[in-house]
Amino acid sequence: MTDHKTATSVHKRFADTVAGKAREIAGAITGNDELVEEGRLQREGARADESRITQEAREDRERLIDQKNAELEAEFRRLENHAEQERPCR
């Protein structure tokens, strides 16, 4: 996930959380239980998005680590082969 997408997602989750809480408060003040429920669901949705994004970030990090490890192992093998070729024969 790119930094821009992450920042946009953070702002959207924050806006959804605030809007959801505002709906809950407005519903509680006016006695509108449906509005309270809508607000609660909106805030839960924002939390679910956060969990999904956190999981995606973990998966991205793991893929990057695996890629870098593979690159390092390939480079190590290349250097090891080069060193063997440079050794004098006995």
C-alpha positions in Angstrom: 0.0 0.0 0.0 1.4 3.4 -1.0 1.9 6.2 1.5 -0.7 8.3 -0.4 -3.3 5.5 -0.2 -2.5 5.0 3.5 -2.9 8.7 4.3 -6.2 8.9 2.4 -7.4 5.8 4.2 -6.5 7.2 7.6 -8.4 10.4 6.8 -11.4 8.5 5.6 -11.4 6.3 8.7 -11.1 9.3 11.0 -14.0 11.1 9.1 -16.2 8.0 9.3 -15.4 7.7 13.0 -16.3 11.3 13.7 -19.4 11.2 11.5 -20.5 8.0 13.1 -20.1 9.4 16.6 -22.0 12.6 15.6 -24.9 10.5 14.3 -24.9 8.5 17.5 -25.0 11.7 19.6 -27.7 13.4 17.4 -29.8 10.2 17.6 -29.4 10.0 21.3 -30.4 13.7 21.7 -33.4 13.4 19.4 -34.4 10.0 20.6 -33.9 8.5 17.1 -32.6 5.0 17.8 -32.2 4.3 14.1 -29.7 7.2 13.8 -27.9 6.0 16.9 -27.6 2.5 15.2 -26.4 4.0 11.9 -23.7 5.9 13.7 -22.6 2.9 15.6 -22.4 0.8 12.4 -20.4 3.6 10.7 -17.9 3.6 13.5 -17.6 -0.2 13.4 -17.0 0.0 9.7 -14.2 2.4 10.2 -12.6 0.0 12.8 -13.0 -2.9 10.4 -11.3 -0.9 7.7 -8.4 -0.1 10.1 -8.0 -3.8 10.9 -8.0 -4.7 7.2 -5.4 -2.0 6.3 -3.2 -3.1 9.2 -3.3 -6.7 7.9 -2.5 -5.5 4.4 0.5 -3.5 5.8 1.8 -6.6 7.6 1.4 -8.7 4.4 3.3 -6.0 2.4 6.1 -5.9 4.9 6.4 -9.7 4.9 6.5 -9.8 1.1 9.2 -7.1 1.1 11.2 -9.0 3.7 10.9 -12.3 1.7 12.0 -10.5 -1.5 15.0 -8.9 0.2 16.0 -12.2 1.8 15.8 -13.9 -1.6 17.9 -11.2 -3.2 20.5 -11.5 -0.4 20.7 -15.3 -0.7 21.2 -15.0 -4.4 23.9 -12.5 -4.0 25.6 -14.6 -1.3 25.5 -17.7 -3.6 27.0 -15.6 -6.4 29.8 -14.3 -4.2 30.4 -17.8 -2.8 30.7 -19.2 -6.4 33.0 -16.3 -7.4 35.2 -17.0 -4.4 35.5 -20.7 -5.2 36.5 -19.9 -8.8 39.2 -17.5 -7.5 40.8 -20.1 -5.2 44.0 -21.6 -6.4 43.9 -25.2 -7.4 45.9 -27.6 -5.2 
